[in-house]
Amino acid sequence: MGAQSLAVACGVLALCLALAGTTNPGFVARITQAGLDYAHQQGIAVLEKELVQLKLPDISGDYRVRHVGKVHYELSSLDLRSFHLPYSRISLVPNVGLQVSISNAFAEVDGNWRVKIHFIRDHGSFDLKVENIYIKINLKLGSDTSGKPTIDTSDCSTRISRVRVHFSGKFGWLYNIFHSAIESRFRKILEGKVCEIVVSSVRSELQPYLQTLPVTARIDAMAGIDYSLVAPPTATAQSLDVDLKGEFFSLAHRSAVPFSPLALSFPPDHDRMVYFGASSYFFNTAGFAYHAAGALVFEITDSMIPKDIEFHLKTSTFSAFVPQLETMYPDMPMKLRLSTSSAPFLNIGPGGLSLKPVVDIQAYAILPNSSLAPLFLLSLTGNVSAVVDMKSSRIVGNLTVGRMKLSLKHSDVGTFQVRTLQSIMNILASSILLPRLNARLDQGFPLPLPDRIQLFNVLVQFHQNFLLLGADVRYQPRGRR
């Protein structure tokens, strides 16, 4: 009984350690079958170009023909004129990777022949048609130590069902008699060469292209985004899922985020080629990074107030609400310093994206010698909603401020009615602070995309704890605009 209890305890401990070691992604990229089909079309076009450049070796040998005797033949200057892959498909292999199946491919080869039969020598040209070529390629997906995706060929097989060779020349009819020997040798050579090209193409073309997926994306002078893979890509029956860290960080000093990402529950949508799940963790690490970098501090002075607003940031304006200012600091310019004691925390749900920031507003009088005299400290709370969209492969946003509430935290000029300042704060928020924030959000944050990928037909949905972005993909080859 004691041994059994110990085994159970060890099993529970192992399970706890396993669960503790798992890391939920902050950002998920999903490639649907439609997306894989599109990528497959691009890949097959590249493979066709690679195959047609295949260099074939010269072939020579001896063959005994009945009533004729031994024939020595040589085939040289083999030129692969064309190689076509008209039928192919890509399939998801759950928990393994991808499989590409090519059928009914065909190729054409021409070259020169030379034969020797006893004392007779002859030469000419030949045409060779290769038909019903079947190629099966298994691709294994992974990630390297830097968090970039990797891909390699785990298996490749080629089967050629039919090879036809036709010799032209004075004695071409005779040489067509022993075509079977040449066709057999050519079949074996080509079957091996095709898989060599496949393996080489995956390593020299596909793998380097996947490496263009950014592990980190620099946003501005203060912050970047970590898009490294937290696990190898996972193939399911319907899609290929890529779990990314999805974490903003301060460029000056990267510190541990004091909260963890929640698991994302993707809806079973597959209408678009790709989907991106940006969790609330992803957005909240942005607030954490910018707060740590000191970027969430704003100062407002009179020169920043738009000319069309008949309002000046001076003690003479505020003395209508704070009478003491008229005698203590008569007709002096003012400065407002807005800051947050902690990073703003954002919530995402089916109804949209919202946050309730708490902002401290410290008011100063600017003295004649340019030093600052503290006047009062206000606390502002309000409801902020956000509209999110995708523009030029970047996540962009726009904030709208709802009802705001002011309270007095401290005053150096005596007591006053805080609610009387509400209209002034509404003006400052709507005409100065909000436009600045929205101008920055309109620049957006880059999505994790490899080179030369454009997104269109965008879909935006809100779900519990994450934002879902869907899109179709267009690949822009090099040299095109």
GUDRENVEX-348430 format. One record per residue (C-alpha): chain; residue number from 0; residue in one letter; y, x, z. Coordinates in Angstrom, 3 decimals, decimal comma, always signed. Each point is the difference from the previous one (the first is absolute). Layout:
REM residues N
chaine	num	residu	yy	xx	zz
A	NUM	A	Y	X	Z
...
***
This chain:
REM residues 481
chaine	num	residu	yy	xx	zz
A	0	M	+0,000	+0,000	+0,000
A	1	G	+2,349	+2,883	+0,841
A	2	A	-0,723	+1,717	-3,325
A	3	Q	+0,588	-3,262	-1,881
A	4	S	+3,336	-0,551	+1,742
A	5	L	+1,027	+3,565	-0,794
A	6	A	-0,840	-0,529	-3,686
A	7	V	+2,050	-3,191	-0,102
A	8	A	+2,937	+1,745	+1,698
A	9	C	-0,171	+2,863	-2,480
A	10	G	-0,075	-2,464	-2,884
A	11	V	+3,057	-1,845	+1,319
A	12	L	+1,815	+3,299	+0,529
A	13	A	-0,804	+1,124	-3,550
A	14	L	+1,278	-3,309	-1,366
A	15	C	+3,233	+0,297	+1,980
A	16	L	+0,543	+3,544	-1,246
A	17	A	-0,639	-1,099	-3,572
A	18	L	+2,465	-2,858	+0,309
A	19	A	+2,568	+2,256	+1,620
A	20	G	-0,354	+2,443	-2,899
A	21	T	+0,682	-2,584	-2,687
A	22	T	+3,513	-0,174	-1,341
A	23	N	+1,419	-3,141	-1,514
A	24	P	+2,160	+0,677	-3,045
A	25	G	+3,694	-0,767	+0,066
A	26	F	-0,078	-0,551	-3,746
A	27	V	-2,808	-1,112	-2,322
A	28	A	-0,213	+0,254	-3,784
A	29	R	-2,540	-2,217	-1,764
A	30	I	-1,046	+0,430	-3,641
A	31	T	-1,703	-3,093	-1,381
A	32	Q	-2,521	-0,164	-2,835
A	33	A	+2,885	-0,818	-2,359
A	34	G	+1,765	+3,182	+1,140
A	35	L	-3,148	+2,074	-0,421
A	36	D	-0,524	-1,458	-3,491
A	37	Y	+3,501	+1,070	-0,987
A	38	A	-0,483	+3,501	+1,434
A	39	H	-3,363	+0,144	-1,749
A	40	Q	+1,633	-0,714	-3,377
A	41	Q	+2,362	+2,918	+0,509
A	42	G	-2,854	+2,255	+1,104
A	43	I	-2,245	-0,885	-2,933
A	44	A	+2,832	+0,809	-2,423
A	45	V	+0,301	+3,453	+1,593
A	46	L	-3,779	+0,523	-0,058
A	47	E	-0,158	-0,860	-3,711
A	48	K	+2,585	+2,689	-0,726
A	49	E	-1,930	+2,498	+2,115
A	50	L	-3,328	-0,792	-1,697
A	51	V	+1,331	+0,337	-3,533
A	52	Q	+1,057	+3,557	+0,871
A	53	L	-3,533	+0,854	+1,057
A	54	K	-1,161	+3,327	-1,464
A	55	L	-3,558	-0,104	-1,312
A	56	P	-2,106	+3,165	-0,293
A	57	D	-1,715	+1,119	-3,180
A	58	I	-3,606	-1,109	-0,280
A	59	S	-2,837	+1,996	-1,596
A	60	G	-3,773	-0,069	+0,017
A	61	D	-3,233	-0,146	-1,938
A	62	Y	-1,875	-3,080	-1,152
A	63	R	-3,310	-0,243	-1,849
A	64	V	-0,064	-2,474	-2,886
A	65	R	-3,339	-1,104	-1,397
A	66	H	-0,773	+1,455	-3,440
A	67	V	+3,213	+2,014	+0,205
A	68	G	-0,480	+2,315	+2,944
A	69	K	+2,391	+1,386	+2,555
A	70	V	+3,663	-0,873	-0,416
A	71	H	+2,717	+1,903	+1,815
A	72	Y	+3,188	-2,003	+0,412
A	73	E	+3,475	+0,676	+1,334
A	74	L	+2,753	-2,524	+0,759
A	75	S	+3,484	+1,423	+0,492
A	76	S	+3,687	-0,979	+0,115
A	77	L	-0,871	-3,243	+1,737
A	78	D	+3,080	-2,212	+0,127
A	79	L	+0,065	-3,112	+2,186
A	80	R	+2,208	-2,214	-2,186
A	81	S	+0,037	-3,017	+2,306
A	82	F	-1,363	-1,281	+3,287
A	83	H	+0,526	-3,663	+0,828
A	84	L	-0,627	-1,826	+3,289
A	85	P	+0,375	-3,673	-1,018
A	86	Y	-1,825	-1,627	+2,919
A	87	S	+0,369	+1,061	+3,609
A	88	R	+0,542	-1,455	+3,442
A	89	I	+0,770	+1,185	+3,509
A	90	S	-1,809	-1,432	+3,012
A	91	L	+0,492	+0,200	+3,729
A	92	V	-2,979	+1,318	+1,917
A	93	P	+0,520	-1,195	+3,611
A	94	N	+0,225	+2,824	+2,555
A	95	V	-0,706	+2,566	-2,739
A	96	G	+2,734	+0,139	-2,623
A	97	L	+0,364	-0,875	-3,660
A	98	Q	-2,339	-0,105	-2,982
A	99	V	+1,058	+0,215	-3,640
A	100	S	-2,466	-1,246	-2,624
A	101	I	+0,547	+0,740	-3,693
A	102	S	-2,203	-1,574	-2,680
A	103	N	-0,320	+0,008	-3,803
A	104	A	+2,207	+3,054	-0,341
A	105	F	-0,202	+1,866	-3,308
A	106	A	+1,082	+3,294	-1,502
A	107	E	+0,113	+1,761	-3,355
A	108	V	-0,618	+3,681	-0,639
A	109	D	+0,094	+2,074	-3,139
A	110	G	-0,692	+3,645	-0,663
A	111	N	-1,779	+2,521	-2,218
A	112	W	-3,706	+0,675	-0,381
A	113	R	-1,937	+2,965	-1,254
A	114	V	-3,792	+0,216	-0,553
A	115	K	-2,594	+2,503	-1,046
A	116	I	-3,376	-1,068	-1,438
A	117	H	-2,110	+2,992	-0,977
A	118	F	+2,246	+1,780	-2,506
A	119	I	+2,227	-3,005	-0,616
A	120	R	+3,403	-0,159	+1,675
A	121	D	+2,398	-2,914	-0,141
A	122	H	+3,021	-1,376	+1,818
A	123	G	+2,241	-3,039	+0,030
A	124	S	+1,624	-2,492	+2,329
A	125	F	-1,314	-2,793	+2,183
A	126	D	+1,173	-3,181	+1,713
A	127	L	-1,407	-1,082	+3,335
A	128	K	+0,484	-3,393	+1,645
A	129	V	-0,695	-0,517	+3,684
A	130	E	-0,432	-3,647	+1,019
A	131	N	-0,835	-2,030	+3,087
A	132	I	+1,270	+2,547	+2,511
A	133	Y	-0,307	-1,179	+3,618
A	134	I	+1,869	+1,795	+2,782
A	135	K	-0,134	-0,779	+3,710
A	136	I	+2,457	+1,690	+2,365
A	137	N	+0,045	-0,309	+3,804
A	138	L	+3,249	+0,917	+1,716
A	139	K	+0,247	+0,937	+3,663
A	140	L	+3,299	-0,582	+1,804
A	141	G	+1,219	+1,882	+3,056
A	142	S	+3,014	+1,666	+1,607
A	143	D	+0,938	+3,606	+0,678
A	144	T	+1,387	+1,600	+3,140
A	145	S	+3,587	-0,771	-1,023
A	146	G	-0,766	-3,716	-0,296
A	147	K	+0,076	-0,141	-3,801
A	148	P	-2,700	-1,941	-1,905
A	149	T	-2,758	+1,881	-1,790
A	150	I	-2,424	-0,981	-2,761
A	151	D	-3,004	+1,754	-1,485
A	152	T	-3,003	-0,755	-2,189
A	153	S	-3,043	-0,545	+2,199
A	154	D	-2,320	-0,736	-2,942
A	155	C	+0,158	-0,167	-3,793
A	156	S	-2,670	-0,866	-2,563
A	157	T	+0,157	-0,346	-3,778
A	158	R	-2,610	-1,576	-2,272
A	159	I	+0,199	+0,016	-3,797
A	160	S	-2,223	-2,489	-1,790
A	161	R	+0,638	+0,905	-3,605
A	162	V	+1,006	+3,082	-1,966
A	163	R	+0,068	+0,031	-3,820
A	164	V	+0,627	+3,139	-2,034
A	165	H	+0,454	+0,177	-3,748
A	166	F	-0,005	+3,253	-1,982
A	167	S	+1,808	+0,371	-3,310
A	168	G	-0,707	+2,739	-2,501
A	169	K	-2,446	+0,969	-2,734
A	170	F	-3,049	-0,334	+2,218
A	171	G	+1,488	-2,404	+2,507
A	172	W	-2,818	-2,509	-0,557
A	173	L	-2,476	+2,610	+1,164
A	174	Y	+1,877	+0,894	+3,147
A	175	N	+0,332	-3,655	+0,944
A	176	I	-3,784	+0,076	+0,456
A	177	F	+0,268	+2,057	+3,211
A	178	H	+3,085	-1,748	+1,333
A	179	S	-1,897	-1,218	+3,096
A	180	A	-0,165	+3,506	+1,467
A	181	I	+3,735	+0,512	-0,456
A	182	E	+0,832	-3,445	+1,338
A	183	S	-2,086	+0,613	+3,127
A	184	R	+1,694	+3,320	+0,723
A	185	F	+3,438	-1,412	-0,631
A	186	R	-0,691	-2,965	+2,299
A	187	K	-0,888	+2,294	+2,909
A	188	I	+3,045	+2,197	-0,552
A	189	L	+2,438	-2,909	-0,230
A	190	E	-1,453	-1,810	+3,023
A	191	G	+0,655	+3,071	+2,131
A	192	K	+3,441	+0,698	-1,460
A	193	V	+1,279	-3,551	+0,596
A	194	C	-0,617	+0,191	+3,752
A	195	E	+1,572	+3,454	+0,110
A	196	I	+3,158	-1,487	-1,530
A	197	V	-0,093	-2,957	+2,424
A	198	V	-0,253	+2,241	+3,064
A	199	S	+2,711	+2,305	-1,342
A	200	S	+2,309	-2,907	-0,860
A	201	V	-0,317	-1,526	+3,479
A	202	R	+0,841	+3,339	+1,610
A	203	S	+2,757	+1,095	-2,382
A	204	E	+1,643	-3,370	-0,740
A	205	L	-0,856	-2,699	+2,534
A	206	Q	-0,100	+2,045	+3,200
A	207	P	+3,380	+1,740	-0,597
A	208	Y	+1,536	-3,368	-0,857
A	209	L	-1,191	-1,544	+3,271
A	210	Q	+1,524	+2,949	+1,804
A	211	T	+3,447	-1,177	-1,155
A	212	L	-0,265	-2,824	+2,552
A	213	P	+2,634	+0,999	+2,584
A	214	V	-1,329	+0,813	+3,467
A	215	T	+3,538	+0,055	+1,328
A	216	A	+3,039	-1,594	-1,574
A	217	R	+3,459	+1,211	+0,955
A	218	I	+2,380	-2,934	+0,368
A	219	D	+3,281	+1,666	+0,892
A	220	A	+1,325	+2,866	+2,102
A	221	M	-1,368	-1,540	+3,194
A	222	A	-3,410	-1,578	-0,618
A	223	G	-3,145	+0,041	-2,089
A	224	I	-3,178	-2,070	-0,326
A	225	D	-3,532	+1,248	+0,650
A	226	Y	-2,300	-1,514	-2,623
A	227	S	-3,039	+2,188	+0,677
A	228	L	-3,441	-1,612	-0,162
A	229	V	-1,509	-0,727	+3,421
A	230	A	-3,466	-0,470	-1,578
A	231	P	-1,631	+0,434	-3,419
A	232	P	+0,565	-2,905	-2,432
A	233	T	-2,454	-2,856	+0,560
A	234	A	-1,673	-1,894	-2,835
A	235	T	-0,910	-3,624	+0,645
A	236	A	-1,455	-2,598	-2,338
A	237	Q	+3,503	-1,163	-1,020
A	238	S	+2,403	+2,907	+0,421
A	239	L	+0,702	+3,618	+0,832
A	240	D	+1,892	+0,295	+3,300
A	241	V	+2,006	+3,044	+1,031
A	242	D	+1,086	+0,247	+3,646
A	243	L	+3,191	+2,010	+0,504
A	244	K	+1,731	+1,118	+3,171
A	245	G	+3,192	-1,842	-0,969
A	246	E	+2,328	+1,568	+2,548
A	247	F	+3,676	+0,925	-0,127
A	248	F	+0,980	+3,225	+1,757
A	249	S	+3,128	+1,946	+0,840
A	250	L	+0,432	+3,116	-2,137
A	251	A	+1,767	+1,823	+2,825
A	252	H	-2,677	-0,556	+2,626
A	253	R	-3,206	-1,958	-0,475
A	254	S	-1,206	-1,628	+3,187
A	255	A	-2,948	-2,259	+0,822
A	256	V	+0,601	-3,702	-0,613
A	257	P	-0,371	-1,912	+3,317
A	258	F	-1,904	-2,915	-1,571
A	259	S	-3,007	-0,431	-2,301
A	260	P	-0,600	-1,904	-3,238
A	261	L	-1,914	-3,275	+0,135
A	262	A	-2,868	-0,809	-2,342
A	263	L	+1,099	-1,679	-3,238
A	264	S	-1,827	-3,057	-1,274
A	265	F	+0,526	-0,044	-3,759
A	266	P	-0,196	-3,370	-1,793
A	267	P	-2,634	-0,295	-2,764
A	268	D	+2,603	+0,104	-2,796
A	269	H	-0,923	+1,932	-3,146
A	270	D	+2,457	-1,312	-2,604
A	271	R	+2,015	+3,232	-0,134
A	272	M	-1,210	+3,492	-0,856
A	273	V	+1,162	+1,536	+3,277
A	274	Y	+0,992	-1,224	+3,451
A	275	F	+1,836	+1,798	+2,784
A	276	G	-0,205	-1,032	+3,633
A	277	A	+2,979	+1,296	+1,997
A	278	S	-0,657	-0,662	+3,676
A	279	S	+2,536	-0,746	+2,711
A	280	Y	-0,958	+3,467	+1,312
A	281	F	+1,242	+1,505	-3,296
A	282	F	+3,423	-1,629	+0,349
A	283	N	+0,284	+0,576	+3,748
A	284	T	-0,656	+3,724	-0,374
A	285	A	+3,052	-0,008	-2,290
A	286	G	+2,114	-1,316	+2,849
A	287	F	-1,592	+2,510	+2,377
A	288	A	+0,626	+2,947	-2,356
A	289	Y	+3,605	-0,883	-0,771
A	290	H	+0,730	-0,697	+3,652
A	291	A	-1,478	+3,365	+0,980
A	292	A	+2,111	+1,679	-2,698
A	293	G	+3,151	-1,594	+1,431
A	294	A	+0,608	-1,964	-3,178
A	295	L	+0,343	-3,379	+1,717
A	296	V	+3,457	+0,765	+1,356
A	297	F	+2,972	-1,482	-1,819
A	298	E	+3,692	+0,537	+0,619
A	299	I	+2,625	-2,440	-1,247
A	300	T	+3,678	+0,856	-0,317
A	301	D	+2,962	-1,867	-1,446
A	302	S	-0,184	+1,870	-3,326
A	303	M	-3,458	-1,489	-0,646
A	304	I	+1,182	-3,616	+0,142
A	305	P	+0,302	-1,525	-3,502
A	306	K	+3,559	-0,489	-1,228
A	307	D	-0,528	-3,709	-0,668
A	308	I	-0,627	-0,669	+3,702
A	309	E	+3,189	-0,591	+1,960
A	310	F	-1,227	+1,810	+3,026
A	311	H	+0,638	+3,399	+1,554
A	312	L	-2,135	+1,870	+2,483
A	313	K	+2,804	+0,587	+2,503
A	314	T	+0,615	-0,796	+3,664
A	315	S	+2,795	-2,365	-1,075
A	316	T	-2,617	-2,156	-1,760
A	317	F	-2,461	+0,043	+2,914
A	318	S	+2,735	-0,623	+2,607
A	319	A	-0,054	-3,662	-1,014
A	320	F	-3,495	-0,092	+1,552
A	321	V	+0,325	+2,846	+2,508
A	322	P	+3,589	-0,299	+1,342
A	323	Q	-0,247	+3,191	+2,063
A	324	L	-0,037	+2,106	-3,203
A	325	E	+3,636	-0,829	-0,743
A	326	T	+1,223	+1,818	+3,096
A	327	M	-2,676	+2,699	+0,357
A	328	Y	-0,256	+1,101	-3,658
A	329	P	+2,805	-1,637	-1,973
A	330	D	-0,392	-0,148	-3,805
A	331	M	-2,578	+2,777	-0,276
A	332	P	-2,737	+0,350	-2,621
A	333	M	-3,555	-0,718	+1,145
A	334	K	-3,507	+1,172	-0,783
A	335	L	-3,253	-1,909	+0,488
A	336	R	-3,233	+1,898	+0,449
A	337	L	-3,195	-1,997	-0,645
A	338	S	-3,341	+1,328	+1,181
A	339	T	-3,423	-1,148	+1,150
A	340	S	-1,720	+1,199	+3,151
A	341	S	-3,386	-0,327	-1,731
A	342	A	-1,288	-0,352	-3,543
A	343	P	+0,164	-3,547	-1,386
A	344	F	-3,363	-1,755	-0,121
A	345	L	-0,827	-2,112	-3,020
A	346	N	-2,405	-2,945	-0,238
A	347	I	-1,822	-1,155	-3,121
A	348	G	-1,642	-3,401	-0,267
A	349	P	-0,703	-2,658	-2,628
A	350	G	+3,573	-1,225	+0,435
A	351	G	+1,530	+3,338	-0,931
A	352	L	+1,379	+3,140	+1,571
A	353	S	+2,328	-0,042	+2,995
A	354	L	+1,316	+2,113	+2,835
A	355	K	+2,171	-0,484	+3,062
A	356	P	+1,973	+3,188	+0,488
A	357	V	+1,947	+0,736	+3,171
A	358	V	+3,151	+1,957	-0,820
A	359	D	+2,427	+1,652	+2,399
A	360	I	+3,639	-0,094	-1,123
A	361	Q	+2,229	+2,515	+1,746
A	362	A	+3,710	-0,563	-0,640
A	363	Y	+2,481	+2,876	+0,234
A	364	A	+3,746	+0,364	-0,265
A	365	I	+1,024	+3,023	-2,082
A	366	L	+2,726	+1,776	+1,964
A	367	P	+2,922	+1,869	-1,630
A	368	N	-1,789	+3,318	+0,577
A	369	S	-3,081	-1,440	-1,844
A	370	S	-2,111	-0,142	+3,146
A	371	L	-1,898	-3,199	+0,763
A	372	A	+0,568	-2,303	+2,972
A	373	P	-2,947	-2,331	+0,742
A	374	L	+0,980	-3,663	+0,164
A	375	F	-3,106	-2,165	+0,350
A	376	L	-3,708	-0,069	-0,850
A	377	L	-1,510	-3,097	-1,594
A	378	S	-3,598	-0,946	-0,660
A	379	L	-0,695	-1,859	-3,230
A	380	T	-3,241	-1,809	-0,730
A	381	G	-0,755	-2,021	-3,089
A	382	N	-2,618	-1,258	-2,417
A	383	V	-0,352	+1,999	-3,199
A	384	S	-2,161	-1,070	-2,930
A	385	A	-0,909	+2,075	-3,022
A	386	V	-0,775	-0,619	-3,646
A	387	V	-2,370	+2,601	-1,463
A	388	D	-0,663	+0,731	-3,658
A	389	M	-1,276	+2,744	-2,278
A	390	K	+2,336	+1,757	-2,452
A	391	S	-0,817	+3,023	-2,153
A	392	S	-3,169	+0,637	+2,024
A	393	R	+1,953	+0,014	+3,257
A	394	I	+0,058	-2,419	+2,922
A	395	V	+3,524	-1,388	+0,326
A	396	G	+1,499	-2,405	+2,510
A	397	N	+2,999	-2,044	+1,009
A	398	L	+0,946	-1,080	+3,511
A	399	T	+1,604	-3,241	+1,121
A	400	V	+1,441	-0,367	+3,516
A	401	G	-0,330	-3,313	+1,800
A	402	R	+1,604	-1,068	+3,253
A	403	M	+1,222	+2,860	+2,192
A	404	K	+0,552	+0,032	+3,746
A	405	L	+2,374	+2,298	+1,887
A	406	S	-0,079	+1,012	+3,629
A	407	L	+2,080	+2,450	+2,034
A	408	K	-1,889	+2,967	+1,425
A	409	H	+2,964	+1,966	+1,353
A	410	S	+3,798	-0,059	-0,158
A	411	D	+2,590	+2,702	+0,688
A	412	V	+2,890	-2,440	-0,481
A	413	G	-0,987	-2,834	+2,323
A	414	T	-1,729	-3,292	-0,637
A	415	F	+0,555	-2,240	-3,032
A	416	Q	-1,680	-2,845	-1,871
A	417	V	-2,576	+1,645	-2,259
A	418	R	-0,660	-3,092	-2,108
A	419	T	+3,541	+0,200	-1,367
A	420	L	-0,996	+3,211	-1,833
A	421	Q	-2,828	-1,736	-1,870
A	422	S	+2,041	-0,720	-3,142
A	423	I	+1,199	+3,605	-0,239
A	424	M	-3,546	+1,336	+0,333
A	425	N	-1,200	-2,432	-2,675
A	426	I	+2,636	+1,399	-2,369
A	427	L	-0,919	+3,614	+0,751
A	428	A	-3,735	-0,670	-0,406
A	429	S	+0,278	-1,940	-3,270
A	430	S	+2,706	+2,078	-1,700
A	431	I	-0,843	+3,552	+1,106
A	432	L	-3,341	+0,507	+1,739
A	433	L	-2,226	-2,259	-2,090
A	434	P	+1,232	+1,198	-3,424
A	435	R	-0,658	+3,600	+1,032
A	436	L	-3,525	-0,779	+1,180
A	437	N	-0,801	-2,051	-3,088
A	438	A	+1,344	+2,716	-2,306
A	439	R	-2,503	+2,406	+1,575
A	440	L	-2,852	-2,514	-0,169
A	441	D	+0,776	-0,660	-3,665
A	442	Q	-0,808	+3,645	-0,744
A	443	G	-3,473	-0,770	+1,293
A	444	F	-2,995	+2,030	+1,075
A	445	P	-2,482	+1,458	-2,502
A	446	L	-3,489	-1,467	-0,378
A	447	P	-2,977	+2,382	-0,129
A	448	L	-0,577	+0,256	-3,745
A	449	P	-1,328	+2,797	-2,223
A	450	D	+2,148	+1,317	-2,836
A	451	R	+1,150	-2,163	-2,909
A	452	I	-0,995	-3,354	+1,511
A	453	Q	+2,284	-2,989	-0,389
A	454	L	-0,451	-3,339	+1,779
A	455	F	+0,861	-3,452	-1,312
A	456	N	-0,859	-3,681	+0,552
A	457	V	+0,698	+0,467	+3,706
A	458	L	-1,299	-2,284	+2,751
A	459	V	+1,345	+0,003	+3,592
A	460	Q	-1,771	-1,831	+2,839
A	461	F	+0,352	+0,063	+3,774
A	462	H	-3,117	-0,010	+2,176
A	463	Q	-0,652	+0,513	+3,679
A	464	N	+1,096	+3,560	+0,873
A	465	F	+0,366	+1,184	-3,600
A	466	L	+1,849	-0,424	-3,261
A	467	L	-2,123	-0,380	-3,147
A	468	L	+1,366	+1,325	-3,293
A	469	G	-1,936	-0,629	-3,210
A	470	A	+0,748	+1,296	-3,498
A	471	D	-1,414	+0,843	-3,377
A	472	V	+0,067	+3,587	-1,226
A	473	R	+1,298	+1,744	-3,088
A	474	Y	-0,816	+3,659	-0,631
A	475	Q	+2,662	+2,059	-1,774
A	476	P	-1,621	+2,922	-1,873
A	477	R	+1,837	+3,304	-0,196
A	478	G	+2,576	+0,236	-2,768
A	479	R	+0,748	-3,749	-0,066
A	480	R	+3,112	-1,680	+1,310
***
